[in-house]
């Protein structure tokens, strides 16, 4: 029902709503449609209200970011706020926390009550009382909202009991009758507001959200928990109805379903929902459900998300059983193609598992054709299945399931998630994501394959999907391969699936989202669940008697698949299966025109040695940073200091993204839970500018000077703002919406580096890279080459370290002399990764003008499309398309007053120059060190440019603070004299798809 | 029973072979002139080959040579049989298209699930199809095109079918072979090595590789014979002494060198001379 509260999108949302709302009742399935019109109205009103609230909550212009200290003086629409806001208030705040952080919090808060309920430990409790478990889970979520537990429990129980017979909200309705009035009233207010021009509305909101929220969050007010009826289609084709609190995270629902199924090994599974284009999406468990499914009915399907390559390693039979059910569905639908013989064999195991031993006079066998074993089931197949069934005599259902899985797992398409795409020549292909990597198909024919170890980076931009490939044995360049997906959403969906599969199968533990690391644009999405390694580990702790479960006849499945009405959802599920690799009718290709214009790719063909250096950071996470003494810690350790920092959010508002310094704050402050301070940022351009002008950015300066008080005359800063011309990162910016939700469709792109920093985190399989072990003659194996390469890299980074140390010493020597002169200068450049052609690299110049805001023309970025999708054409890189990319750039420079600057004309002699590049998850750091002698004074200048690519929802401020902090840590004896934040965002013209 | 287990790789119960027509020396297709084929010697060598199959316990269907089809001895190109399914090919050389007819009828008689390549635009030679027991590689040679490969992939749905560009050589299997469920034999030449790299990239599995100095010596036939274990038919020492030595390094194998000097002159390898079928996998 909601977007991510992205105000930019708001405009679209509004229109969208007018379009879709009328239709919404029909979307809602039976339960709703049978309910009273009043209820429908309420439902709708609610949703719009919620949406509105969300918007408020997340368009924390300056406000959302306002820290605890801010007085709630300008609260403007308090009445409605007070009532309904509370539940969301708490949540709203937590929403600003990075997801990993949220999790932590919820755990710690609930720890007293359900200590140990989280992981394997809970086994017993979960098993004894599913209901209780559900409640507990819910609590975990709700406690965050600071609602009284009793209330929640009560609600929850109602939902559970009510859910059995009547999924509708009858219970809740009555219970909430008293609330309804207020709801409606409030909704009215909200809708009225909606009618107001965007501008006005936003203004109000800013103020009110920010302050109200701060004021309220600490309070605990009893809440009316709005619940929504959900329906989850299970793998056996049945439907599980339940009620769930409207603001629940996906995890709540998922846990509920798993509890219902009595499933412990749940990490292989997930919930899917359908979006407007009827595409299957995975529900992100750490995000609010309603933000993901928006206007669509709360209908989900429980599915296998990660197909275990070796099902025999699963601990419990029930898990294997569910996997079997999924595979039977996959097979019957054609999504998992197999030969006649295999159909027959698998079908016979299915019969054995469900019917037991073959018996000639078994009546059940007469109905064998009611089972669906294959997409095109023939009598011949059924006969063969029966024949084989006879041979399985004596196999228990669990054994039959195991045999089923042993055979199914060998199918080449087992666990391959297919996505339609086009290659550079607009040929329809399929991209398959699996445990081992990415597969490329043309029809059923595999035309290329990229194992995870081969892939350096996965990214998407618009409707393009890119993978950066590690150079092969004989190649010197990384190559980037691009694919066109039918839509932006499809590209993002594929990207997410890749990120998740890579993390789940390839890593030992999930990587934290690219939170604190500098500015990032694009999706911050990361897989946050357990990896396969972790879930296997956890499974070993499962200690319960094998749970009883009933095997549902797959006849049921087949019927439901056939029946037009019984299970429309399940039917749909199969409809979109990329079965037979047939390209579906593409409704999404509309975006193609635009796509063609905007194909872009970060030029990745970097010099060979630069690659070496980059690689070194993968192998040697230590690199330059950690060798340094960390001297600047005090800055953030000083509680007072950080508080102060936090209390001056506006100064830090460089960017639009919601920002959260709370992370740091909590490290250092006593971290009272209610005291979450957020610095959020502004999305409204006008506002940003204003702020930038008005506010002296002292916070930043404080950070800078803290370590080096003597070197920096505080106070004087330069604010340069290169304003954006186009729209930027889009509509978000330009329309001044804040999109703090990761889920935003507005994300232009996302990046994911598969090479985790922690090399140990990668599962050490034999390097897939160039395998096939040699039987004889070691020869010149690729493997050897790789190792050599690594060695070279190591040497290289050592050199770097040495040099750095040397130069530091030098610097210290000079320090005394130069104290007053401040000749040291460290520049931090932070900009986005897009190449700039006629871009605005003003921060390179030593322009000393202060408080100048410059506007430049929108740069035209020339980019090349490099597309290789076919192994046979691997070495031919097509670079024909040179699309124009509209971008918006924004540069803000903070500069300490300097005595030297590049301004004086005294010639300097260059002693040395060095450039180091390193790359991490979503950032590329280029450190340029130059040493010059000028007038007898030697100056070392370190210019560090950090390029962050990614989502819109980055904590820019935090990233900036982090960058500064790191810079200071690395060079404790130097001062930060200049910070330039350069943001470049691509213009979006794409709608909501 | 195990339809997709690689453990059945090398199990064969039947073989189809075809005699050498007198027209072969003069009319058989060849990439380059490698000398005159001595028909007598060729037939003698072929007889050894057939005898070997019989000794291994296979039921050998010996089809008569057809003088219309100089290349008909190379029956492998006419059909791809994996498990219980047989795909009747559409050979890349127009002159060979009709060779498949008699082969097809034999396969039908064996009650295999026979699939025909209907598409007029598709071409596929069986010699371009390497089945490793786990997956299928299809060489994109002059004889096999994209469409043919796609149909192949669609026919053997259980297996990954990956396309491998083949240049300079007649067929994929001219320069490589499978010497066991986990062993790929490959020549040292540039073309074979390129092929190997592509296969490595495309494969989900890891194979051991056996590198032979003579590219065409890589063509070999692996059997897993009950009671005998691993059996490999490979090149004769007289023809490729160095390569034969490499094969001798294989442990726990019964090695059977079979001469093929004459047909090699028209690009015929050991695998080309038969279609191997395992009726027992046919459930």
HADDOCK unambig.tbl for C-alpha pairs under 7 A between the chains (distance, minus, plus):
assign (segid A and resid 337 and name CA) (segid B and resid 157 and name CA) 5.78 0.50 0.50
assign (segid A and resid 337 and name CA) (segid B and resid 158 and name CA) 6.92 0.50 0.50
assign (segid A and resid 338 and name CA) (segid B and resid 157 and name CA) 4.76 0.50 0.50
assign (segid A and resid 338 and name CA) (segid B and resid 158 and name CA) 4.77 0.50 0.50
assign (segid A and resid 339 and name CA) (segid B and resid 156 and name CA) 6.44 0.50 0.50
assign (segid A and resid 339 and name CA) (segid B and resid 157 and name CA) 5.42 0.50 0.50
assign (segid A and resid 339 and name CA) (segid B and resid 158 and name CA) 5.83 0.50 0.50
assign (segid A and resid 341 and name CA) (segid B and resid 3 and name CA) 6.35 0.50 0.50
assign (segid A and resid 342 and name CA) (segid B and resid 3 and name CA) 5.87 0.50 0.50
assign (segid A and resid 407 and name CA) (segid B and resid 4 and name CA) 6.62 0.50 0.50
assign (segid A and resid 410 and name CA) (segid B and resid 4 and name CA) 6.80 0.50 0.50
assign (segid A and resid 411 and name CA) (segid B and resid 158 and name CA) 4.91 0.50 0.50
assign (segid A and resid 411 and name CA) (segid B and resid 159 and name CA) 6.14 0.50 0.50
assign (segid A and resid 412 and name CA) (segid B and resid 158 and name CA) 5.81 0.50 0.50
assign (segid A and resid 412 and name CA) (segid B and resid 159 and name CA) 5.00 0.50 0.50
assign (segid A and resid 412 and name CA) (segid B and resid 160 and name CA) 4.94 0.50 0.50
assign (segid A and resid 443 and name CA) (segid B and resid 150 and name CA) 6.47 0.50 0.50
assign (segid A and resid 444 and name CA) (segid B and resid 150 and name CA) 6.12 0.50 0.50
assign (segid A and resid 444 and name CA) (segid B and resid 153 and name CA) 5.50 0.50 0.50
assign (segid A and resid 444 and name CA) (segid B and resid 154 and name CA) 5.82 0.50 0.50
assign (segid A and resid 445 and name CA) (segid B and resid 149 and name CA) 6.82 0.50 0.50
assign (segid A and resid 445 and name CA) (segid B and resid 150 and name CA) 5.27 0.50 0.50
assign (segid A and resid 445 and name CA) (segid B and resid 153 and name CA) 5.32 0.50 0.50
assign (segid A and resid 445 and name CA) (segid B and resid 161 and name CA) 5.59 0.50 0.50
assign (segid A and resid 445 and name CA) (segid B and resid 162 and name CA) 5.97 0.50 0.50
assign (segid A and resid 445 and name CA) (segid B and resid 163 and name CA) 6.97 0.50 0.50
assign (segid A and resid 446 and name CA) (segid B and resid 160 and name CA) 6.89 0.50 0.50
assign (segid A and resid 446 and name CA) (segid B and resid 161 and name CA) 5.74 0.50 0.50
assign (segid A and resid 446 and name CA) (segid B and resid 162 and name CA) 4.45 0.50 0.50
assign (segid A and resid 446 and name CA) (segid B and resid 163 and name CA) 6.30 0.50 0.50
assign (segid A and resid 447 and name CA) (segid B and resid 162 and name CA) 5.87 0.50 0.50
assign (segid A and resid 447 and name CA) (segid B and resid 163 and name CA) 5.61 0.50 0.50
assign (segid A and resid 448 and name CA) (segid B and resid 202 and name CA) 5.88 0.50 0.50
assign (segid A and resid 449 and name CA) (segid B and resid 201 and name CA) 6.33 0.50 0.50
assign (segid A and resid 449 and name CA) (segid B and resid 202 and name CA) 5.04 0.50 0.50
assign (segid A and resid 770 and name CA) (segid B and resid 200 and name CA) 6.57 0.50 0.50
assign (segid A and resid 771 and name CA) (segid B and resid 200 and name CA) 6.48 0.50 0.50
assign (segid A and resid 771 and name CA) (segid B and resid 206 and name CA) 6.14 0.50 0.50
assign (segid A and resid 772 and name CA) (segid B and resid 200 and name CA) 6.66 0.50 0.50
assign (segid A and resid 772 and name CA) (segid B and resid 206 and name CA) 4.78 0.50 0.50
assign (segid A and resid 772 and name CA) (segid B and resid 207 and name CA) 4.48 0.50 0.50
assign (segid A and resid 772 and name CA) (segid B and resid 208 and name CA) 5.10 0.50 0.50
assign (segid A and resid 772 and name CA) (segid B and resid 209 and name CA) 6.31 0.50 0.50
assign (segid A and resid 773 and name CA) (segid B and resid 207 and name CA) 6.50 0.50 0.50
assign (segid A and resid 773 and name CA) (segid B and resid 208 and name CA) 4.97 0.50 0.50
assign (segid A and resid 773 and name CA) (segid B and resid 209 and name CA) 6.45 0.50 0.50
assign (segid A and resid 774 and name CA) (segid B and resid 208 and name CA) 5.66 0.50 0.50
assign (segid A and resid 774 and name CA) (segid B and resid 209 and name CA) 5.28 0.50 0.50
assign (segid A and resid 775 and name CA) (segid B and resid 208 and name CA) 5.82 0.50 0.50
assign (segid A and resid 775 and name CA) (segid B and resid 209 and name CA) 5.50 0.50 0.50
assign (segid A and resid 775 and name CA) (segid B and resid 210 and name CA) 5.61 0.50 0.50
assign (segid A and resid 776 and name CA) (segid B and resid 210 and name CA) 6.91 0.50 0.50
assign (segid A and resid 872 and name CA) (segid B and resid 165 and name CA) 5.88 0.50 0.50
